[in-house]
Structure formats: C-alpha cells, structure tokens
Amino acid sequence: MDEQDEKEDLIEPVFRNGTVTTVGILLAFSLGFITHWAANPIPWQTYHLVAVLPILAGIALQMRALALLLDTASLRRPVYARANRIFMAGLFCTASGVGLAILLDVLHVAARSALPGAA
C-alpha cells in the first residue's frame, strides 16, 4: 500500500471533530430526556419498559459511538463509518423510545380524562 492509498483511507480530523461534537450533543439530549422522564410525576408502570428499554439501548449505542470516535483510530474511514452506523442505530432506538414514551403519556392522560373537554 503506498502513501496515496493511506491518505485516501483517512478522513479529515476537522470533519471527525464536528461529528464528535454532534454525537456528544445528541447523547446529552438523550440522557437529559431519560433523566427528565424519570422525574415525571406520573407513576411508572411495567408497560413503561416498552419505551425505557429502547431509550437505554439507544443511549448505550450512542455512548459506544462516542467512545469509538474519541479514539484516534477513528480517523481511518472504516472505523469512522462503523462509529457512524452505531450512532445512527442508537439515535433510531432512542427516538423510537421517546416516541413510545410520549404515546404512553398521552394515553395515560387520556385514560384519566385529565384533558380539558374530555368526557
């Protein structure tokens, strides 16, 4: 492998730094959501696990992606691409769990007829 091929397999450090920043910010939002939801005054029920498990799995995947991106090996294109795939899977899991959590809260409020004008 010559020097030209090695350069083609690397990404720009500035590009990776932007990705690290993005992953870190979205991970912080994910952690903030789960913290806020844990403090929700609506009592937790067993069915909430339907939403909590994907959120926690997504957070774990996001943390793994951040760990991969913080390593200098992530300047190599295959490592960088793997970290991005892991992050996107984590983001999808987290977003799915958040959607489920919102749906569960809406259904809980609707069941209690706490909405104005609800019968």
C-alpha positions as CSV (number, residue, x, y, z in Angstrom):
1,M,0.0,0.0,0.0
2,D,1.6,3.3,-1.0
3,E,1.3,6.7,0.7
4,Q,-1.5,7.8,-1.7
5,D,-3.7,4.8,-0.7
6,E,-3.2,5.5,3.0
7,K,-4.3,9.2,2.6
8,E,-7.5,8.0,0.8
9,D,-8.4,5.8,3.8
10,L,-8.3,8.7,6.3
11,I,-10.8,11.3,7.0
12,E,-10.1,14.9,7.9
13,P,-9.6,15.5,11.6
14,V,-11.8,18.6,11.4
15,F,-14.6,16.6,9.9
16,R,-14.3,14.0,12.7
17,N,-14.3,16.7,15.3
18,G,-17.6,18.0,14.1
19,T,-19.0,14.5,14.2
20,V,-17.8,14.1,17.8
21,T,-19.5,17.4,18.7
22,T,-22.8,16.3,17.1
23,V,-22.7,12.9,18.8
24,G,-21.9,14.4,22.2
25,I,-24.7,17.0,22.0
26,L,-27.3,14.4,20.9
27,L,-26.1,12.0,23.6
28,A,-26.6,14.8,26.2
29,F,-30.1,15.4,24.9
30,S,-30.8,11.7,25.2
31,L,-29.5,11.5,28.7
32,G,-31.4,14.6,29.6
33,F,-34.7,13.2,28.3
34,I,-34.4,9.9,30.3
35,T,-33.5,11.9,33.4
36,H,-36.5,14.2,32.9
37,W,-38.8,11.3,32.3
38,A,-37.6,9.5,35.4
39,A,-38.7,12.6,37.4
40,N,-42.1,12.6,35.7
41,P,-44.9,12.8,38.4
42,I,-46.9,10.0,36.6
43,P,-46.1,6.8,38.4
44,W,-44.0,4.2,36.5
45,Q,-45.8,1.1,35.4
46,T,-44.4,-2.2,33.9
47,Y,-45.6,-1.2,30.4
48,H,-43.2,1.8,30.5
49,L,-40.4,-0.7,29.9
50,V,-41.6,-0.7,26.3
51,A,-40.3,2.8,26.0
52,V,-37.4,2.7,28.5
53,L,-35.6,-0.2,27.0
54,P,-35.2,1.2,23.5
55,I,-34.1,4.6,25.0
56,L,-31.5,2.9,27.2
57,A,-30.3,0.7,24.4
58,G,-30.0,3.8,22.2
59,I,-28.1,5.7,24.8
60,A,-25.7,2.8,25.2
61,L,-25.1,2.7,21.4
62,Q,-24.6,6.4,21.3
63,M,-22.0,6.1,24.1
64,R,-20.2,3.4,22.2
65,A,-20.1,5.5,19.1
66,L,-18.7,8.4,21.0
67,A,-16.1,6.2,22.5
68,L,-15.1,5.0,19.1
69,L,-15.0,8.5,17.7
70,L,-12.8,9.8,20.5
71,D,-10.1,7.2,19.7
72,T,-7.5,8.4,17.2
73,A,-8.2,5.2,15.2
74,S,-11.5,6.8,14.1
75,L,-9.5,8.9,11.6
76,R,-9.5,5.7,9.5
77,R,-12.5,5.6,7.2
78,P,-13.7,2.1,8.2
79,V,-13.6,2.9,11.9
80,Y,-15.3,6.2,11.4
81,A,-18.0,4.6,9.2
82,R,-18.6,1.9,11.9
83,A,-19.0,4.6,14.6
84,N,-21.5,6.5,12.4
85,R,-23.5,3.3,11.8
86,I,-23.6,2.6,15.6
87,F,-24.6,6.2,16.4
88,M,-27.4,6.2,13.8
89,A,-28.7,2.9,15.2
90,G,-28.6,4.4,18.7
91,L,-30.3,7.5,17.6
92,F,-33.1,5.5,15.9
93,C,-33.6,3.4,19.1
94,T,-33.6,6.5,21.3
95,A,-36.1,8.3,19.0
96,S,-38.3,5.3,18.9
97,G,-38.3,5.0,22.7
98,V,-39.0,8.7,23.1
99,G,-42.0,8.4,20.7
100,L,-43.3,5.5,22.6
101,A,-42.8,7.4,25.9
102,I,-44.8,10.3,24.6
103,L,-47.5,8.0,23.3
104,L,-47.7,6.2,26.7
105,D,-48.0,9.5,28.5
106,V,-50.8,10.8,26.1
107,L,-52.7,7.5,26.6
108,H,-52.3,7.7,30.3
109,V,-53.6,11.3,30.4
110,A,-56.5,10.5,28.0
111,A,-57.4,7.5,30.2
112,R,-57.6,9.7,33.2
113,S,-59.8,12.2,31.4
114,A,-57.4,15.0,32.5
115,L,-57.6,16.9,29.2
116,P,-59.9,19.9,29.2
117,G,-63.2,19.0,27.5
118,A,-62.6,15.2,27.7
119,A,-65.6,13.2,28.7
